[in-house]
Amino acid sequence: MPDSPTAWPHGAVTVVVSAGQSRNPEKRELEAQVAELAAGVAGVRVLRVPHLYDLAPQGESFAAMQEVSGDLVLISWLYDRAAHWVLDRNGVRGQVGHIELTLEDDEEQEANLDEEAGEDERVIESQPRPARHIYCLDFRASASPGAFVDEVRRIVAEAPVSLVPDASDETTSSPLTLETLQRFAQPTNDTFVGNVSEAPPQLLGTAAVQSIDEHPGRRWYPVIDFSRCTNCMECIDFCLFGVYGVDSLETIVVEQADNCRKGCPACSRVCPQNAIIFPQHKTPAIAGAPVDTGGLKIDLSKLFGAPESDEDAAAVAARERDEQLILAGREAVGAPRGVQERLADRDSERPSDELDGLLDELDSLDL
């Protein structure tokens, strides 16, 4: 039996279950079971959406998620880091919530990432996110629906006290806006799980699973991890397809996501901080797994069909970009030029001033 919808012993949390791209019946069954079991947890509302990465930015799914003001748990077929930043780029923002149901070795690899982050200022330091938490779980972490429900229960138990409704106060608000609650209570599509006419769901604590019926096409675009990005502009300099741009504060953004060439991950290879993610790429390092930057740069030259064993990541990226330019009817441009090379050229072209002359004289004294 599901928990009593009026008990609300813990925090109010929205669980979003994102479908995979394939039609694998085992995956669909796991998604359905997790959604139904999670809906039976007191203090939880469940929303099912199509594959997160493919969703249209202005579609109904993101509109519903944007209206969730409380803690949110997303369960998808993406690495948790990739899923978090897909949400972030589409206006569903918050702090990264701690999860305990992870893929093997994730915690150790994440620790390595933190150690190698360096001293450069990250974009996120100048772009604070809301205080609420977003927890991203990967369906690949377990084949057991119970494992995901147990993690949801743990998260709900840690929800802020301010989100816990008082059973004696019928006016207590939920973490969802009224508009969202009304949509959940009176779904306009035929994907609602349950009999609407006989048992309309309550606004709070219902055991019903709500679904959004969108039919997005397959997409391919980069996602920026702003907790790692230093705004060095390597990506915008490297990409020749107009994918990247800058906002009013001169911060790098994915401006024209659908300009990206399907299957091409080249810009992720030239990013010094491994901040560019292609969530659907076959290699974990590019798809958002928490692997260290050094490992990424070493592995890329070996895992993507490099013709020479000593070809580095930058060379592979240049080759991939040239392939896409030719496919688009344009001319190849060759190897990329990095930030350090451009700075060196700029310094060499700058006219020497009196201070430079003094420094040269001191150097000549060999003191």
N, C-alpha and C positions, 0 to 999 in steps of 0.2 A: 504493500500500500504506500502511496506517496505521502510525504510529510504533509501535515495539515497546512493549508494555504493561509490560515489565519494566525498560525503560531508565530512565524517570523522570528525565530530565536537568534538569527544572525544577521549579517549585513545584506543589503539589497544588491544583487549582482546580475548583470545581463550576460548570458552565455550565447555566443554566436557560433554556430556550426557551419563551416564552409565546405561545400561539396568539392570533390576532386574533379579533374578534367575527364578522366576515363569513365567507362561504363562498367567497370569491374564490380560484379554483384557483391563480393565480399566487402569491398570498401563502402558501397552504398549501405549495406546492412550494418556495418560498424557505425557509420554516421547516424543512421536512424536510431540505433539502440542507445548511443551516447546521448542523443538529443532527448529521447523519451525518458531515460533514467535521470538525466540532469534536471529535467522539468519537474521531477518529483521531489527535488531538494527544496526545502523551505527557504524562502528568500531569493529564489532564482527564477528568472524569466528566460526562455530559450527562443532564439530566432535562427532559422535556417536560411542560408543564402547560397547562391551559386559560387563557383570557384573565385576566391577573393581577388586573385591577380588579374582575372579577366573582366571584372566588373567595370562598368562605365563610371567615370568620376561623378557624373550628374545623375546617375541612376537611382532607383528606389532603395536599393540595398544600402548604399553609402548614406543616402538621406536619412534612413532609419537609424543607422549606427551613429551618425553625427548628432542625433537628438538624445543619445544616451549620455547622461551627465555623471552617472555613478561608475563604479568599477566595472570593467568589461573583461570577459574571458573569451578569447578567440581560439577555436580548435579548427585547424586546417591541415592541408597536406603540404605545407611549406615549413622551412626552418623558422624557428621562433623569431630570430633576428630579422629575416626577410619579411615575415608577416607583420611585425611591429612597424616597419618602415613603409610598407604598403599602406597600412592604416594611416600612418602619420601624413603621408603625401596626399591623402584624400580627406584630410580634415578630422580624422578620428585620433586625437592626441592625448597623451598622458605619460606618466612615469612607467618605466619598465617594471612590471611586477615579477617578484621572485617565483620561479616555478621549480618543483621538485621532480616532476615527471618529465625527464629529458632523454634524448638519445644518448647512447653510450659515449663516454669521454667528453661530453659537452662542457662539463664544469672545468675540467682540467685545461681544455683548449681555450675556454673563455678567460681563465686566469692568465694564460700565456699572452692572450690578446691585450689584457689590461697592462701587463708588465711592459709590453712593447709599444704602448700608445705614444710614448714620448712626451715632450714638453710643449709642443705647439698647441695653440688655442683651438678648441673645437668649436664648430659653428653653433652647436647646441648651447654653449655657454652664454651666447648672446641671444638665444631664442628659447626662453624658459617654457616648459610645457605645463599643462594643468596638473594639479596635485593628485588627481585621481589616478588609479593604477590600471594598466592594461596587461593582462596575462596572456601570452601566446603559447599554445600547446600544439605539438606536432603529432598528427595521427600516427605517424610512423614509430612513435615512442612505445606503443603497446598495441597488441591485438585484442586486449581485454577492455570491453566497455566499462567494466567496474573500475579499472585503473584511472580512467579519466574522470569518472564520477567522484571517486575518492579525492582526487586532486581538486575538483570543483568544491567539494565539501570543505577541504582544508582552506581554500582561498576564501570561501564565504565566512568561515569562522574567524578569519583575520581581517574582515572588512571593517572600516572605521565605524565607531559607535554612532556617528552622526547619520549613518545610512540605515540604522536599525529602526523600523517603525515601532511605535508604541501600540500594542494591541488594544489598549484602552482609549486611544485617541483616533477616531475615525477620520480626522482631517489631516493626519500625517501624510506628507507627500512622498512619492516614490522618486527614485533617481531618474525616471524617464519623464519627458515633458508630456503634458496632457494630450497634445496632438498625436504623439507616438502611441500612448496608451489607448487612445480611441481607435487608432488604426489596428492595434493588436486585438482589441476587443471586438471589432467589426471588420474582419478581413474582407478585402474586395476581390480576392481570387479564390480558386477552388483547391488551393494547396494546403488549407488548414487541416491539421491533424485532429480529428474528433468530429462530433456531430454538433454543428453550430446551433441548429434550431432547438435541439433538446437540452443542451447544456452550454450556454454561452459562457465563455471564460470570464473570470473575475479580473479586475484590473491589477490586483496584487496577489502574488502567491499562487497563481493558477498553475495547474499541471499540464496545460496545453502547450503545444509546440507551434509557433507561428512560422510561416514560410513566405518568402518573397519569390515570386515567379518571374524572374528575369531570364533572358536567353542570350547572354553575351557571347561574342565570338572570341576565338583565341587571340591573345595579345602578346606582344614582346616589347619590353621597355625597361630601362634601368631605374633602380630605386636607390636614393642616396641615404646612407646611414650618417646622419648629422652628428652622432656621438663620436664619429671617427673623422669626419670631413674637416679639413683645415682651410677650406676655401682657396686652395692653391691654384685653381683654374686649369689644371692639367687636362681635365676632361673636355672642357669647352674649347681648348686649343686643339685637342687631338681630333675630336669628332667633327666631321665635315658634312653632316647631314642635318644640322640645325636642331638637334635634340636638346641641347643645353642652352640656358640663358641665365640672366641674373635678375633678381628682384630689385625693388626700389632701394634696398640697402646694400646693393652690390654683392649679394650672396648668391652662390650658385644654386640653380634649380633645374629640374627636368621640365623644360618649357613646352616642348612639342614631343610628347612621349611616343606618339604613333609615327613619328618620322624615323624612328629607330629601325634598322635593318634586321629583319627576323633571323634569329640564330646567331647574330654577331655580338660577342661579348668583349670586343677589342678594348673599349675604353676602360673596362674594369682592370685590365692588365697594366695600364699605365698609371693608375691611381696609386700614389705613394702610401696611402693609408688603408687600402682595401676597403674603401668606403662605398664603392659602387657595387650593387647587387643586381644580378639577373635571376630572380627567384626560380625560373623554370630551367635553368642550365643544368646539364647533367653532372657537372663537377661541383662538389660541395663548397669548395673555396669561393666560387663565383656565385653560387646559389644562396649564400648567406649563412653557411655553417660557421660556427665560431672557431675558425682555424687561424693561426697566427700569420701575420703579414709575410714574414720570411718564408714560411712554408708555401704560401701562395706563389711568391715570385719564383721559387725553385721549381714547383710542380708545373706551373703553366707551360714552361718550355718543353715539358716531357709528355704532357697529357693531351695536347691538342694537335697532334699530327705534325709537329715541327719536323721539317726535312733533315735538319742537322742537329746532332745531339747537343751542340754547344749554343744553339739559338736561344737567346734570352727572351723574357716576356715582352720587352719592347719590340723586338724583331717580329715575334709572332703577331703582336697587335698590329704592326704596320702591314704585315702580309694580309691579315684578315681585312683590314680596312681597304687595302688596294683591291681585294677581291670584290668587296661590296661596291666600290666606286666603279669598277669595270662593269659589274652587273647593272648598275644604274646608268650606264652609258657615259661615264665620266673617265677622266684620265687618272691613272695611278700616281701617287705622290711620293712613295717611298717611306723611308724610316722616319719616325716621329722625332721631334726635337723637344727635349725636356726643359723644365723650369731652369735648372742650373745652367744648361747650355745657353739659354736666352739671356740670363743674367750676365754670364761671362761675355757674351757678344755686346751687350749694352755697355758694360764697363770698358771694354776695349775700344768702343767707338766714342766714349765720352772724352772731350778735350781735357788735357792735363792742366791743372791749375797750380798755383804757387805752392800749396800744401803738398801736392803730389811731388813737386820738384824737391822740396825739402826732405820728404821721406826717401826719395831716391838717393839723395846725397848721403843721408844717414846710413842707408843700406850699403852704399859703396865704401863707407869707412870700416865695415866689418867689425863693429864694436862687440 
